């Protein structure tokens, strides 16, 4: 049972979840619809407290996976106002809901920058590196200059925040090697595939083993 600043809101939201979990979608949506009307008539201070409690449940405690549409619009409105006041961790919460990278940069440079913001910044670049390598061994989706720039940015973050970015460091080392191998292969311009190059150089990427098995 989730706890909220307003007892009626708390009871009705938990009742909504209970009805929803029973598969009674129409009845659950009606409860949520009425609850949003009730929410809109609350004092601003109470509405803000409820929105903050939802953000804590989702982004800090990770016990809520997502927000229903009508609820998310109200939470975003609350967070936009907080962002105008440069409040943390509300800046990060807004990024986590929207993916706004400019806001993430602002959050990272905030005096209240926290561990989750640092991880979010690092993972933003790592996700681009993953995207670029997604179609290896056939081809690369980003140019060499871009991949090197992304790796440099991740390396800088790790050098500065290594104790926070232990898992991310493993991902960085993987991408550093695989992109290094790819651009070395392209520079050498051999008349055989990247799979074969990796086998020749004893690289043990997951798809290399699959390729080797298929060609046996």
Protein Blocks (a to p, Z undefined) as FASTA:
>chain_A
ZZdfblklmmmmmmmmmmmmnopamlmmmmmmmmmmmmmmpcfklmmmmmmmmmmmmmmn
opafbdcfklmmmmmmmmmmmmmnopafklmmmmmmnopaklmmmmmmpmklcfklmmmm
mmmmmmmmmmmmmmpckbccbdfklmmmmmmmmmmmmmmmmmmmmmmmmmmmmmmmmmmm
mmmmmmnopabdfklmmmmnopabfklmmmmmmmZZ
